[in-house]
Structures are given as structure tokens and as C-alpha cells.
Amino acid sequence: QVQLVESGGGLVQAGDSLRLSCVASGRSFIYDTMAWFRQAPGKDRQFVASITWSRGRTNYADSVKGRFTISSDNAKNTVYLQMSSLRPDDTAVYYCAVARRPYRAYDTQESDYADWGQGTQVTVSS
């Protein structure tokens, strides 16, 4: 059974940085794509970034390009989201997820992902 546990959220000021972590367990993820999504109050869950575990291929939403970086540590089964130049509109619950199909570098829809963590709250004050 896949388990994803996010951590690292918190309350920061605009312009600050924050790093989120997602520890995956339950099976091997070497062929998988991992992603971060976020959901702000009253809004749909939206894609933030993804990475293929085997080759480290990344994909980003336009709204975070140049500010967020996704990375992985295969030895630790951990995916990170380094967030810089945070803005109030980055405020959301951030979730990590595993794609339904392997080697999917460009899946961005919520329905493309099968397993989800419980989420971690990020709040950016102005």
C-alpha cells in the first residue's frame, strides 16, 4: 500500500522561501512520476510540478516557473519542492501524488494521479 507523507509547510511572509518534503513508502517508485499539487480555499486542486523518478525529468505550472524547484532523493524515497519568492496567492494546501502510469513526465491532471498524501498547509502573508 502506497503511503505519501508531506511535511514542511508553515506560515511565511511574501518573498520568503520554504521547502516541502514528501516521503513515499509501500513499494518501489523507480518508474514513477511524482507530482505536487495545491488547493486554495474554494478552488480546484491544481498542478504545481512533477518529476520522473528514473530520469529526473521535470515539468512546472507556468505560475511557479522560475520560483519553485522539484527534486528527488531516490535513496530516501523523498521528493522535495523548494519554493522561493513566495506570494500570497501561493497560499494553499500542498499535496504530493504518484501518477497512475509510469514515465509520465507531462501529466498535469488530478485524474492522472492515483495516490495522494494528506497535504501540508502553506500560508503566505503579505
N, C-alpha and C positions, 0 to 999 in steps of 0.2 A: 504494500500500500504506500503510495507516494505521500510524503509529508513535506510541506514547504513552510518554513518559519521565517518571517520577516522581522527585522529589528532596525533600530537606528533613527526612527522618526523623532520628532520633537517640535518645539516652538523656537523659531529663529526670526531674525529681522531681515527685511529686504536687503539683498546684496550679500547675505551670508552664504555659507556652504554647509552641506550635510551629506553624509554617506549612509546609504541604506544597504543592508545585507539580507540575503535570502539563503538559508541553509536548506538544501534538498536531501532527502533520505528516502529509503524504501526500495531502491533499485539502482541500476547503472543509468546514467544520463548522458553517456558519451555521444550518443547520436542525436540528442535532443536540441531543440531550441528553447531557450528560456527568455521570458519577457517580463517587463514591468508595465503595469497599467496603473491608472489612477482614477479615482472617482470623487468629484467635488459634490457638496450637498446639492441635491436637486438636479444633478446632471448624470448623463450616462457614463459608464466606465469607458475610458479612452486609452488607447495605446500610447506608451511613452517610448520604449526602446526594447530591442531584442538582441540576442546573441546566440550563435550556434556554438554548442559546447565543443565540438570537434575541431572547428577551424577558426573560431573566434570572429566569424563574420557578424557585423553589427548593422542595425537599422534603427533610425530615430524618427520620431514625430517632428514635423517642422518646428513646432512650438518650443522644442527643447534642444534643437541642434546648436552646437557650439557652447552650450551651457551644461549639459548633462553628458556623462560618460558611463557606459555599461561595460563591465568586465567580469571575468570569471576566474576562479581558482579551482582547477579541476581536482587538485589534491584534497581540497577542503570541501568539495561539493557545494561551493558557495558562489553566488552571483552578487555583484555589487552594482549600485547605482550612485555614482558620485555626482552630486548636484551643486552647481555653483551659480553665482549671480541670481539667487532665488528671488522670486517676485511674489506678491500677494496672490496672483492668480495660479501659482503652483500649489496653493493650499488644497489638500485632498487626502484621502486615504490611499496609500500606495500598496499595490498587490503584486506579488510575483506569481508567475504561472508557467506551466510546461505545455508546449504545443502538442496537439493531437498527433501530428505527423512528423517524422524525423527530417532533419536537414532543411527545415523551413525557415530560411533567413528573412523572408519578407511577409510573413503572416502578421496581420495587424488587427484582425477582427477578434472580438471577445470569443466568438463561437469557434475560433481556430484553436483555442486552448482548453485543455481538459482538466487540469489540476490547478488548484489555487491555494494560496496561503490565506491567513486570516486578516492580513493587512496591517499597516502601521501608519499612524496619523502624522502628517506633516502640516504644520501651520506656519505661514509666513506673515509676519506683521509689517505694516507699512511705516 
